[in-house]
Amino acid sequence: MKRAFLAITALAAAMAYGQTAPAPQDSVTPVDVQAVVAPPYVYVPMTNRQKFNWTMGCIVSPTWILYSAARAGLDQWRNGPPEWGQGAKGYARRLGAAHELEAFEDTVWFAGAALTHEDPRYLRSGRTGFFPRLADALKVGMLSRRDNGTVGFAYARTVAGLGTALFVGVVFPDEEAFTTRSILFSALQYVALREAQSVGREFLPDILKGNASKAVRNLGIPLTTASPTVAASDPTKP
């Protein structure tokens, strides 16, 4: 398993840094929301290096390190798995496992997005009104945009997410063994989580307001505005 993970990581890094595009920004450049949602708009696909920063680049970000630390702390508090014991040694093992799962998911996600030409950014509605936007959010929960501007099933993100859910059973010794029931339950759980995340990303910017919502607002690109036009890749644009 470790050899396979290292091989995927090496392949992903090679694909990312084999690009000839200029060095990208660390994050998507903030854009004027009103300009984005007013049709027609220009969709600019991400380069593979940008996709790398969006997925695998998060592995070393303080946010995900803190997330892994918090998850390890929760596992330590509930003593799961009990085979790993308590104390600093037990916590270190849980922290490593939590971050390993995140690294595995982001590596598979990037490799899949690069191979299938999927945009890893989340889609948001371009319509107004609560119910139209809610309908769009539920519709695109399992979708992603392609580099050519079309929208289709999010193969890369789904394989990465479901694969990680199954990989948990390999990392944690106290997890339920693989059965048809457990795999089906994991799939249903993943779909429900994706739909909830899609709705949250649609409306969270409106709840936060102001500068605090800029990062969330830029996580998505409009779906329902008229006639999207695909422009040449520009790493300085979203």
Buried (B, 14 or more C-beta within 10 A) or exposed (E): EEEEBEEBBEBBBEBBEEBEEEEBEEBBEEBEBEEBBEEEBBBBBBBBBBBBBBBBBBBEEEEBBEBBBEBBBEBBEEEBBEEBEEEEEBBEBBBEBBBBBBBBBBBBBBBBBBEBBBBBBBBBBBBEEEEEBBBBBBBBBBBBBBBEBEBEEBBBBBBBBBBBBBBBBEBBEEBEEEEEEBBEEBBEEBBEEBBEBBBEBBBBBEEBEEEEBBEBBBBBBBBBBEEBEBEEBBBEBB
